[in-house]
């Protein structure tokens, strides 16, 4: 059985991608995770300058998922290139997530990453719900999306994934703008704006008040957005949102996803990627499928 997946001209050994934010700078699970089961790992979002992130508490378990409010904490581009990237040695593709508050920041990030052989692709984060500048403001507006993605494409030869926000109304407009600007794939979608309140203190639990909801609670909505994006556009769609079991991943492929990202599941089970790959293999064997193409988008008719 062939479990390879394609993002533009880039081939992944499996359709499983480690979502940005859960894998640090790429080696967060070194010694624990079977990296060979992954098609790619995405770094946490890198910005031009180092960011301290949001005040704690930053994560709260809400039962059906988690709300995080990290605020894109990272060491900054130059420290990443000097101190972290050279020591990475993982047997799968490395995607770098980039974020900024201005179009020029995205351009400069893309330019510095261009030509680095160990980087396979750039995921453009225009959908983070827990930063005050940039973030969802870019990804919710088609024209802003177009400017950011074009700026990145103008500066890099790497494959470019546009990570769009989980917007119900206007999703196709934003995705269409990203594609017109040259995106090689769409990542659909990010976490959902959310809040948790402590009854005892009568105040918000998170230090930054709000954050982004991920985990099983968002899967049905994210699945719908992937279904819509895959039906509307002839471009690889990378599904993300609540994928914890093989059955979840299979649903996303049936909805039209070319690949999918695993994120919050890693907080409960670092073997989740391996289990998901094995489960997809069993499903394909049972159904007589030889490749992912045999059932991708099948639920859409």
RODO-2510 file (C-alpha; in nm, 4 decimals, decimal comma):
residues 301
     n   res          X          Y          Z
     1     x     0,0000     0,0000     0,0000
     2     x     0,1176     0,3488    -0,0886
     3     x     0,0748     0,5977     0,1955
     4     x     0,2698     0,8800     0,0340
     5     x     0,1143     1,2241     0,0069
     6     x     0,2000     1,5193    -0,2161
     7     x     0,2134     1,8916    -0,1448
     8     x     0,2804     2,0463    -0,4823
     9     x     0,6019     1,8832    -0,6047
    10     x     0,6946     1,7757    -0,2534
    11     x     0,6358     1,4112    -0,1628
    12     x     0,5741     1,3046     0,1964
    13     x     0,6383     0,9480     0,3140
    14     x     0,3063     0,9525     0,5013
    15     x     0,0176     1,2011     0,5211
    16     x     0,0860     1,2703     0,8918
    17     x     0,2294     1,6162     0,9642
    18     x     0,3254     1,7394     1,3100
    19     x     0,1303     2,0600     1,3723
    20     x     0,3052     2,3857     1,4522
    21     x     0,3302     2,4627     1,8221
    22     x     0,3463     2,1037     1,9462
    23     x     0,6884     2,0115     1,8127
    24     x     0,8957     2,3076     1,9296
    25     x     1,1740     2,3793     1,6838
    26     x     1,1437     2,0315     1,5345
    27     x     1,3108     1,8110     1,7924
    28     x     1,0697     1,8400     2,0855
    29     x     0,9979     1,4650     2,0857
    30     x     1,3460     1,3417     1,9998
    31     x     1,3997     0,9998     2,1575
    32     x     1,0256     0,9460     2,2013
    33     x     0,8578     0,9938     1,8665
    34     x     0,9014     0,7663     1,5658
    35     x     0,9828     1,0483     1,3257
    36     x     0,9858     0,7999     1,0378
    37     x     0,6079     0,7695     1,0732
    38     x     0,5743     1,1385     0,9915
    39     x     0,5539     1,2998     0,6506
    40     x     0,6764     1,6281     0,7997
    41     x     0,7206     1,8245     1,1200
    42     x     0,6249     2,1930     1,1401
    43     x     0,8191     2,4160     1,3769
    44     x     0,6509     2,6542     1,6160
    45     x     0,5866     2,9859     1,4449
    46     x     0,9084     3,1833     1,3950
    47     x     0,9023     3,5647     1,3919
    48     x     1,1758     3,8099     1,2938
    49     x     1,2433     3,9115     1,6519
    50     x     1,2196     3,7004     1,9657
    51     x     0,8801     3,7063     2,1381
    52     x     0,8161     3,6541     2,5092
    53     x     0,4606     3,5409     2,4418
    54     x     0,1537     3,5905     2,6566
    55     x     0,1447     3,5991     3,0391
    56     x     0,0627     3,2746     3,2230
    57     x    -0,1471     3,0746     3,2707
    58     x    -0,1237     2,9825     2,9027
    59     x    -0,3041     2,6487     2,8760
    60     x    -0,6300     2,5224     3,0215
    61     x    -0,7964     2,1822     2,9823
    62     x    -1,1658     2,2277     2,9065
    63     x    -1,2538     1,8598     2,8928
    64     x    -1,3332     1,8248     2,5249
    65     x    -1,0127     2,0020     2,4238
    66     x    -0,7587     2,2578     2,5394
    67     x    -0,7354     2,6343     2,5089
    68     x    -0,3851     2,7674     2,4597
    69     x    -0,2643     3,1257     2,4702
    70     x     0,1075     3,0937     2,4053
    71     x     0,1235     3,4132     2,2007
    72     x     0,3838     3,2886     1,9500
    73     x     0,6693     3,2768     2,2005
    74     x     0,9898     3,1986     2,0108
    75     x     1,3612     3,2795     1,9986
    76     x     1,3427     3,4784     1,6761
    77     x     1,4644     3,4008     1,3250
    78     x     1,8392     3,4588     1,3623
    79     x     1,8679     3,2510     1,6810
    80     x     1,6637     2,9755     1,5150
    81     x     1,8920     2,9733     1,2097
    82     x     2,2096     2,9818     1,4176
    83     x     2,1319     2,7689     1,7213
    84     x     1,8463     2,5323     1,6409
    85     x     1,8228     2,4555     1,2698
    86     x     2,1842     2,3320     1,2215
    87     x     2,1472     2,0617     1,4860
    88     x     1,8197     1,9201     1,3570
    89     x     1,8505     1,5704     1,2136
    90     x     1,5080     1,4196     1,1590
    91     x     1,4130     1,1519     0,9011
    92     x     1,1197     1,3468     0,7601
    93     x     1,0497     1,6813     0,5967
    94     x     1,0860     1,9993     0,7994
    95     x     0,8374     2,2808     0,7448
    96     x     0,8983     2,6184     0,9084
    97     x     0,5989     2,8180     1,0290
    98     x     0,6412     3,1943     0,9943
    99     x     0,4389     3,4809     1,1379
   100     x     0,4457     3,8571     1,1418
   101     x     0,2536     4,1759     1,2088
   102     x     0,3296     4,3295     0,8673
   103     x     0,3597     4,2003     0,5124
   104     x     0,7257     4,3029     0,5011
   105     x     0,8014     4,0845     0,8020
   106     x     0,6675     3,7783     0,6211
   107     x     0,8744     3,8694     0,3135
   108     x     1,1939     3,9018     0,5139
   109     x     1,1354     3,5731     0,6921
   110     x     1,0766     3,3938     0,3630
   111     x     1,3875     3,5491     0,2069
   112     x     1,6139     3,4334     0,4911
   113     x     1,4778     3,0792     0,4750
   114     x     1,5046     3,0565     0,0975
   115     x     1,7678     2,8154    -0,0277
   116     x     1,8147     2,6328     0,3031
   117     x     1,8243     2,2682     0,2005
   118     x     1,7011     2,1289     0,5314
   119     x     1,3780     2,3271     0,4985
   120     x     1,1217     2,1650     0,2696
   121     x     0,8364     2,4135     0,2941
   122     x     0,7109     2,7282     0,4647
   123     x     0,3752     2,7412     0,6392
   124     x     0,2468     3,0983     0,6502
   125     x     0,0583     3,1545     0,9740
   126     x    -0,2054     3,4157     0,8995
   127     x    -0,4542     3,2733     1,1466
   128     x    -0,3262     3,2803     1,5041
   129     x    -0,6131     3,3773     1,7392
   130     x    -0,4039     3,4737     2,0424
   131     x    -0,1793     3,7579     1,9243
   132     x    -0,2873     4,1206     1,9115
   133     x    -0,1155     4,2164     1,5857
   134     x    -0,1398     4,0320     1,2561
   135     x    -0,2736     3,6837     1,3185
   136     x    -0,6357     3,6326     1,2212
   137     x    -0,6586     3,9929     1,1002
   138     x    -0,4519     3,8924     0,7962
   139     x    -0,6187     3,5600     0,7310
   140     x    -0,9766     3,6840     0,7628
   141     x    -0,9392     3,9388     0,4820
   142     x    -0,8870     3,8159     0,1244
   143     x    -0,6831     4,1177     0,0137
   144     x    -0,4503     4,0982     0,3143
   145     x    -0,4144     3,7250     0,2569
   146     x    -0,3242     3,7879    -0,1060
   147     x    -0,0569     4,0428    -0,0119
   148     x     0,1050     3,8217     0,2509
   149     x     0,1157     3,5063     0,0384
   150     x     0,2399     3,6913    -0,2697
   151     x     0,5100     3,8552    -0,0592
   152     x     0,6263     3,5162     0,0629
   153     x     0,6116     3,3565    -0,2837
   154     x     0,8178     3,6390    -0,4276
   155     x     1,0970     3,5618    -0,1810
   156     x     1,1172     3,1835    -0,1683
   157     x     1,1445     2,8762    -0,3835
   158     x     1,0110     2,6549    -0,1047
   159     x     0,6603     2,5137    -0,1183
   160     x     0,4220     2,7559     0,0546
   161     x     0,1273     2,6487     0,2691
   162     x    -0,1260     2,9175     0,3627
   163     x    -0,2641     2,8464     0,7104
   164     x    -0,6066     3,0065     0,7037
   165     x    -0,8267     3,0842     1,0053
   166     x    -1,1384     2,8793     1,0861
   167     x    -1,3871     3,1262     0,9425
   168     x    -1,7313     2,9979     0,8538
   169     x    -1,8357     3,2846     0,6279
   170     x    -1,5860     3,3856     0,3621
   171     x    -1,3593     3,0799     0,3801
   172     x    -1,3649     3,0295     0,0046
   173     x    -1,2800     3,3967    -0,0564
   174     x    -0,9730     3,3787     0,1675
   175     x    -0,8594     3,0450     0,0245
   176     x    -0,9109     3,1720    -0,3294
   177     x    -0,6987     3,4799    -0,2572
   178     x    -0,4178     3,2614    -0,1197
   179     x    -0,4257     3,0433    -0,4288
   180     x    -0,4273     3,3417    -0,6648
   181     x    -0,1177     3,4693    -0,4827
   182     x     0,0626     3,1405    -0,5458
   183     x     0,0028     2,9180    -0,2418
   184     x     0,0979     2,5565    -0,3112
   185     x    -0,1391     2,4210    -0,0453
   186     x    -0,3949     2,5299     0,2112
   187     x    -0,3784     2,4406     0,5790
   188     x    -0,7376     2,4352     0,7041
   189     x    -0,7617     2,5537     0,9738
   190     x    -0,6199     2,6956     1,2965
   191     x    -0,7563     2,6925     1,6521
   192     x    -1,0857     2,8641     1,7385
   193     x    -1,1038     3,1763     1,9590
   194     x    -1,2216     3,0699     2,3040
   195     x    -1,2299     3,1607     2,6717
   196     x    -1,2456     2,9767     3,0047
   197     x    -1,3754     3,1408     3,3248
   198     x    -1,2942     3,0352     3,6816
   199     x    -1,6133     3,0382     3,8944
   200     x    -1,4137     3,0847     4,2158
   201     x    -1,2250     3,3952     4,1097
   202     x    -1,5027     3,5058     3,8732
   203     x    -1,2351     3,5882     3,6150
   204     x    -1,0731     3,4424     3,3041
   205     x    -0,8399     3,1475     3,3603
   206     x    -0,5849     3,2472     3,0969
   207     x    -0,3417     3,5286     3,1570
   208     x    -0,4240     3,6813     2,8198
   209     x    -0,7988     3,6252     2,8804
   210     x    -0,8648     3,4448     2,5503
   211     x    -0,6846     3,1769     2,3505
   212     x    -0,7300     2,9165     2,0807
   213     x    -0,9386     2,6003     2,1268
   214     x    -0,7985     2,2751     1,9850
   215     x    -0,8613     1,9046     2,0345
   216     x    -1,1560     1,6770     1,9717
   217     x    -1,4140     1,9487     2,0306
   218     x    -1,3307     2,1249     1,7045
   219     x    -1,3036     1,8219     1,4751
   220     x    -1,6534     1,8311     1,3195
   221     x    -1,6244     2,2005     1,2336
   222     x    -1,2716     2,1694     1,0963
   223     x    -1,3822     1,8678     0,8946
   224     x    -1,6575     2,0777     0,7377
   225     x    -1,4104     2,3522     0,6444
   226     x    -1,1755     2,0998     0,4848
   227     x    -1,4697     1,9507     0,2934
   228     x    -1,5594     2,2953     0,1603
   229     x    -1,2055     2,3953     0,0685
   230     x    -1,1310     2,0646    -0,1044
   231     x    -1,4565     2,0838    -0,3009
   232     x    -1,3962     2,4418    -0,4115
   233     x    -1,0314     2,4267    -0,5179
   234     x    -0,8002     2,1940    -0,7076
   235     x    -0,5066     2,2344    -0,4709
   236     x    -0,3790     2,0170    -0,1839
   237     x    -0,5649     2,0807     0,1407
   238     x    -0,3954     1,9903     0,4684
   239     x    -0,6593     1,9228     0,7301
   240     x    -0,6072     2,0059     1,0957
   241     x    -0,8307     2,0132     1,4014
   242     x    -0,9047     1,7384     1,6518
   243     x    -0,7321     1,4470     1,4783
   244     x    -0,6532     1,1958     1,7527
   245     x    -0,7425     0,8523     1,6120
   246     x    -0,6993     0,6722     1,2782
   247     x    -1,0730     0,7151     1,2188
   248     x    -1,0391     1,0926     1,2511
   249     x    -0,7614     1,1027     0,9916
   250     x    -0,9567     0,8811     0,7553
   251     x    -1,2557     1,1163     0,7771
   252     x    -1,0368     1,4092     0,6743
   253     x    -0,8991     1,2173     0,3760
   254     x    -1,2500     1,1134     0,2754
   255     x    -1,3461     1,4821     0,2950
   256     x    -1,0702     1,5622     0,0459
   257     x    -0,7563     1,6315     0,2526
   258     x    -0,4270     1,5412     0,0879
   259     x    -0,2545     1,5300     0,4264
   260     x    -0,3399     1,6178     0,7851
   261     x    -0,1781     1,7570     1,0969
   262     x    -0,1663     1,6056     1,4438
   263     x    -0,1345     1,8515     1,7308
   264     x    -0,3108     1,8365     2,0670
   265     x    -0,3205     1,4555     2,0559
   266     x     0,0548     1,4615     2,1247
   267     x    -0,0121     1,5969     2,4737
   268     x    -0,1931     1,2737     2,5582
   269     x    -0,0077     1,0173     2,3485
   270     x     0,3231     1,0813     2,1718
   271     x     0,2707     0,7575     1,9794
   272     x    -0,0427     0,8973     1,8146
   273     x     0,1226     0,9520     1,4718
   274     x     0,2401     0,5893     1,4548
   275     x    -0,0993     0,4594     1,5643
   276     x    -0,2738     0,6728     1,3046
   277     x    -0,0484     0,5547     1,0218
   278     x    -0,0993     0,1924     1,1227
   279     x    -0,4758     0,2454     1,1426
   280     x    -0,4899     0,3997     0,7962
   281     x    -0,2963     0,1006     0,6648
   282     x    -0,5447    -0,1416     0,8173
   283     x    -0,8356     0,0558     0,6733
   284     x    -0,6809     0,0527     0,3260
   285     x    -0,6149    -0,3199     0,3451
   286     x    -0,9725    -0,3871     0,4534
   287     x    -1,1170    -0,1734     0,1727
   288     x    -0,8710    -0,2888    -0,0919
   289     x    -0,7252     0,0579    -0,1465
   290     x    -0,3720     0,0781    -0,2834
   291     x    -0,3113     0,4504    -0,2316
   292     x    -0,4609     0,7494    -0,0583
   293     x    -0,5889     0,8708    -0,3938
   294     x    -0,8244     0,5716    -0,4024
   295     x    -1,0408     0,7190    -0,1277
   296     x    -0,9452     1,0863    -0,1028
   297     x    -1,2586     1,2973    -0,1397
   298     x    -1,4781     0,9891    -0,1718
   299     x    -1,7280     1,1232     0,0810
   300     x    -1,7813     1,4270    -0,1368
   301     x    -1,9066     1,2119    -0,4218
***
